Amino acid sequence: MGISTDFSVAISGAGLSGLCLAQYLMRAGIDVHVYERDPGPFVRRQGYRIILDRYGLAALRESLPRPLYRLALATGDEPGGHLRFTDSRLRDAFTITFKDEPHATRQVDRLTLRSILLSGLDGRVHYGRSAVAVDDAGPAGLRLRFTDGGSVPATVVVGADGVGSALRARLMPDAEPESTPMAGVYGRSPLWRDGVSVIPDALRTSGVLALADRPGRAFFFTSMRFGENPREAFARLAPGGYAPTGDDYVMWGLLLRRDEVPAGVRGDLLALRDLAARWSTDFHPLIRRLVDTAELDSTVLNLFATGRRPRRWAVPRATMMGDAVHVMPPFGAHGGNTALRDAALLGRRLVEARAGAMSVEEAIAGYQDEMAPYAFRAVDTAAGLMRRLTGGAAAPHWVLTRLLPRLHPVTVPEA
Ligand SMILES: Cc1cc2nc3c(=O)[nH]c(=O)nc-3n(C[C@H](O)[C@H](O)[C@H](O)COP(=O)(O)OP(=O)(O)OC[C@H]3O[C@@H](n4cnc5c(N)ncnc54)[C@H](O)[C@@H]3O)c2cc1C
């Protein structure tokens, strides 16, 4: 389909939602450009995996050309699996089992997903462009301005620039996110050592949240096994596309109280890993080994925040998606899925507007009205889960770490 330039969309941020929307609009023949602050596509490791639920998978299915959607499934981990809640010695408290259906829940490597989302967008993603403001340029449209002094015109501007959004203050002036008392130090470690998996067979398909004896601290880990090797799968389904990685790994996160994070450790990889090592000494030896074998350049600090429901959208032909609107603590795996869901919904509305079914302003207002209820329900769910699992309420913590683990046999002996 040819691209018509009388209706153009400028997106700030080439993350999950920005790229997913760009894919949607490209397929519909809409003139779309994405402006990304990073100097290139893979400058940060973003080294973790992401669980896609039925909303995220449905959004990808609707937005991507069929071979790219198949690529996401082919390179993902096997469907199904479990999430186990245990005490610090990995004794089970309770387990959630995911549906064993290909389109229900799927664990994928985030960097591979980003490569898939970038496929076919050549010339439409512009790196080293840090958006700073949106100006109303009258009936003709808007201008998206950058820190380098440049600007671009567009009929519609979409802020998909993540939790630290530079556009939020202008577009959603009353909705700065709130910080929470919790933080996470995330890392990844190789899954295979001398041909042997570091994760025992009993936990092969499980994510594990191990709760420490004292409330407010926990350790999460899960292994990411690529289904098909990404290089081979890209060659088959997206020739010319780039697969940045293909080695199986364990992603882990030490959850701790924000006031336990010393000032100045952000960006200091050694200090972050030391922090994780120090606070994981009371956990099962398997957990300590994961921290000890971590790949240093994948260690990141994340201070958990919750988005605030916007009461006013200040610029009628501009809107926002994803973490920029509704950041949430990473409990329940809703953040990325909700961001992808936004992208497909907004894409649908903008395509309807371009076809003349409604005005651009109505299309965007319709997106915002439909997005806010599901997105802030997800924020509330994630924040509630975080409180229940890491909060100081004595009874639930005692049930999870003392009572329930006694009722189960030892899953992973402490060799
Ligand atoms: C450790 C961890 C584990 C997670 N696991 C899951 C999971 O299992 N399932 C799930 O659904 N979610 C998960 N999430 C959440 C998920 O990663 C985010 O919700 C998702 O990435 C949000 O997508 P986004 O498009 O809004 O923003 P992002 O993907 O963060 O992208 C924002 C982009 O904007 C760019 N940018 C920033 N500022 C500017 C600017 N001024 N101008 C231009 N570009 C800019 C950034 O460089 C970035 O590329 C997890 C998060 C973390 C931290």
The ligand as an SDF file (V2000), in Angstrom:
LIG
                    3D

 53 58  0  0  0  0  0  0  0  0999 V2000
   12.6360   -5.6680   35.1530 C   0  0  0  0  0  0  0  0  0  0  0  0
   11.3460   -5.4560   34.4440 C   0  0  0  0  0  0  0  0  0  0  0  0
   10.5840   -6.5600   34.0570 C   0  0  0  0  0  0  0  0  0  0  0  0
    9.4000   -6.3840   33.3620 C   0  0  0  0  0  0  0  0  0  0  0  0
    8.6820   -7.4800   32.9770 N   0  0  0  0  0  0  0  0  0  0  0  0
    7.5160   -7.3060   32.3020 C   0  0  0  0  0  0  0  0  0  0  0  0
    6.7290   -8.4340   31.8890 C   0  0  0  0  0  0  0  0  0  0  0  0
    7.0760   -9.5900   32.1120 O   0  0  0  0  0  0  0  0  0  0  0  0
    5.5550   -8.1830   31.2240 N   0  0  0  0  0  0  0  0  0  0  0  0
    5.1420   -6.9150   30.9510 C   0  0  0  0  0  0  0  0  0  0  0  0
    4.0610   -6.7310   30.3460 O   0  0  0  0  0  0  0  0  0  0  0  0
    5.8620   -5.8310   31.3240 N   0  0  0  0  0  0  0  0  0  0  0  0
    7.0320   -5.9830   31.9840 C   0  0  0  0  0  0  0  0  0  0  0  0
    7.7650   -4.8880   32.3620 N   0  0  0  0  0  0  0  0  0  0  0  0
    7.2820   -3.5410   32.0170 C   0  0  0  0  0  0  0  0  0  0  0  0
    7.5960   -3.1660   30.5760 C   0  0  0  0  0  0  0  0  0  0  0  0
    8.9720   -3.3280   30.2910 O   0  0  0  0  0  0  0  0  0  0  0  0
    7.2040   -1.7040   30.3210 C   0  0  0  0  0  0  0  0  0  0  0  0
    5.9040   -1.4950   30.8040 O   0  0  0  0  0  0  0  0  0  0  0  0
    7.2180   -1.3860   28.8150 C   0  0  0  0  0  0  0  0  0  0  0  0
    8.5220   -1.4410   28.3130 O   0  0  0  0  0  0  0  0  0  0  0  0
    6.6310   -0.0100   28.5530 C   0  0  0  0  0  0  0  0  0  0  0  0
    6.6750    0.2430   27.1630 O   0  0  0  0  0  0  0  0  0  0  0  0
    6.7070    1.7480   26.6530 P   0  0  0  0  0  0  0  0  0  0  0  0
    6.5840    1.6800   25.1640 O   0  0  0  0  0  0  0  0  0  0  0  0
    5.7140    2.5600   27.3750 O   0  0  0  0  0  0  0  0  0  0  0  0
    8.1040    2.3280   27.1090 O   0  0  0  0  0  0  0  0  0  0  0  0
    9.5910    1.7890   26.8880 P   0  0  0  0  0  0  0  0  0  0  0  0
    9.5910    0.4100   26.3190 O   0  0  0  0  0  0  0  0  0  0  0  0
   10.2910    2.0610   28.1710 O   0  0  0  0  0  0  0  0  0  0  0  0
   10.1650    2.7680   25.7610 O   0  0  0  0  0  0  0  0  0  0  0  0
   10.3260    4.1420   25.9460 C   0  0  0  0  0  0  0  0  0  0  0  0
   11.3160    4.6120   24.8830 C   0  0  0  0  0  0  0  0  0  0  0  0
   11.3260    6.0520   24.8440 O   0  0  0  0  0  0  0  0  0  0  0  0
   12.6660    6.4940   24.7450 C   0  0  0  0  0  0  0  0  0  0  0  0
   12.6920    7.8810   25.2490 N   0  0  0  0  0  0  0  0  0  0  0  0
   12.7080    8.3030   26.5340 C   0  0  0  0  0  0  0  0  0  0  0  0
   12.6780    9.6500   26.5830 N   0  0  0  0  0  0  0  0  0  0  0  0
   12.6390   10.0810   25.3000 C   0  0  0  0  0  0  0  0  0  0  0  0
   12.5760   11.3720   24.7130 C   0  0  0  0  0  0  0  0  0  0  0  0
   12.5470   12.4850   25.4490 N   0  0  0  0  0  0  0  0  0  0  0  0
   12.5320   11.4670   23.3500 N   0  0  0  0  0  0  0  0  0  0  0  0
   12.5580   10.3340   22.5840 C   0  0  0  0  0  0  0  0  0  0  0  0
   12.6270    9.0890   23.1000 N   0  0  0  0  0  0  0  0  0  0  0  0
   12.6410    8.9630   24.4450 C   0  0  0  0  0  0  0  0  0  0  0  0
   13.4430    5.4960   25.5760 C   0  0  0  0  0  0  0  0  0  0  0  0
   14.8250    5.5230   25.2440 O   0  0  0  0  0  0  0  0  0  0  0  0
   12.7540    4.1880   25.1840 C   0  0  0  0  0  0  0  0  0  0  0  0
   13.3280    3.6060   24.0370 O   0  0  0  0  0  0  0  0  0  0  0  0
    8.9510   -5.0590   33.0700 C   0  0  0  0  0  0  0  0  0  0  0  0
    9.7110   -3.9620   33.4650 C   0  0  0  0  0  0  0  0  0  0  0  0
   10.8960   -4.1550   34.1590 C   0  0  0  0  0  0  0  0  0  0  0  0
   11.7100   -2.9580   34.5840 C   0  0  0  0  0  0  0  0  0  0  0  0
  1  2  1  0
  2  3  1  0
  2 52  2  0
  3  4  2  0
  4  5  1  0
  4 50  1  0
  5  6  2  0
  6  7  1  0
  6 13  1  0
  7  8  2  0
  7  9  1  0
  9 10  1  0
 10 11  2  0
 10 12  1  0
 12 13  2  0
 13 14  1  0
 14 15  1  0
 14 50  1  0
 15 16  1  0
 16 17  1  0
 16 18  1  0
 18 19  1  0
 18 20  1  0
 20 21  1  0
 20 22  1  0
 22 23  1  0
 23 24  1  0
 24 25  2  0
 24 26  1  0
 24 27  1  0
 27 28  1  0
 28 29  2  0
 28 30  1  0
 28 31  1  0
 31 32  1  0
 32 33  1  0
 33 34  1  0
 33 48  1  0
 34 35  1  0
 35 36  1  0
 35 46  1  0
 36 37  1  0
 36 45  1  0
 37 38  2  0
 38 39  1  0
 39 40  1  0
 39 45  2  0
 40 41  1  0
 40 42  2  0
 42 43  1  0
 43 44  2  0
 44 45  1  0
 46 47  1  0
 46 48  1  0
 48 49  1  0
 50 51  2  0
 51 52  1  0
 52 53  1  0
M  END
$$$$
